[in-house]
């Protein structure tokens, strides 16, 4: 059974996570995450190819940006604030094509280099590339399972 922590114990645990989190070691903090996320998605919204894809799926941009800040905080600072399934969300967004991933990653890389100190930019980029590969593989598998069986005989 899990013990209830005092506020001091919770703060100490959060500080320990911050010290071992990859983002904390690279100078990433919540303000930098928010700046990266907001700058990047501002650019996405203006992008000729990516903008319409996101516009079709995001109704409340402030809510979406808050969720993405929680996601990146969980990834880089180990805050565990993000609750959700990126794979399921991307699988539901049927308009996402494999050709969108390189565009997204190129824009993410450029934004990270523009917004972040070098060590933090490299961490943002490395994690995004890893997540992108994982999403691409997951979406490919999802679509393969969802596609009609090409070898099925209809009768």
Buried (B, 14 or more C-beta within 10 A) or exposed (E): EEEEEEEEEEEEEBEEBBEEBBBBBBEBBBEBBBBBBBBBBEBBBEBEEBEEBBEEBBEEBEEBBBBBBBBBBBBBBBBEBBEEEBBEEBBEBEEBEEEBBEBBBEBBBBBBEEBBEEEBBBBBBEBBBEBBEEBBEBBEEBEEEEEEEEEEEEE
